[in-house]
Amino acid sequence: MEKSKFNSRAVIPLATAIIALVFIGVGLKDFGFWDNQPTAAFFPIIIAVVLLLTSILCLVQELRGKEEAPKYNRNEFMVILGAGGIIVGCWVIGLILSCLLYLFLWLKFVEHSSWKVIIIIEVFMAALILGVFVFWMQVQFPMGLLEYVM
């Protein structure tokens, strides 16, 4: 029986599995899942369970795969940098503005979209986020430093 080696491609599914377990644990401990109706953690727990399952499947697939050196390309790093930018932006300008800024930067510099397309998509996404999540579902998004200004 051949022993499988751990490679760097297994780090991401391992990290996302740990993050999913933390979200499931915090959601169940602090908010619960169902209390005569869905609680605030209902959807985050469902998403975390799906993330956990896909992370485990990806990890198993990665550990069973060939032991060749991983090859990364520029687009993969752009997505990782974008996610990191959203996380940092969440602390500075809040989640909604950082997501809209990410969308703008992606459309302008990666997709090379026209200003008309960018404006239409940005207005639609802002209306969707604010209308559905903020006003209708009353989700409280992190505001970053803007929370202290307002």
Summary of the structure (lengths in Angstrom):
residues: 150
radius of gyration: 19.2
end to end distance: 62.5
largest distance: 62.5
contacts: 367
relative contact order: 0.09
helix: 72%
strand: 1%
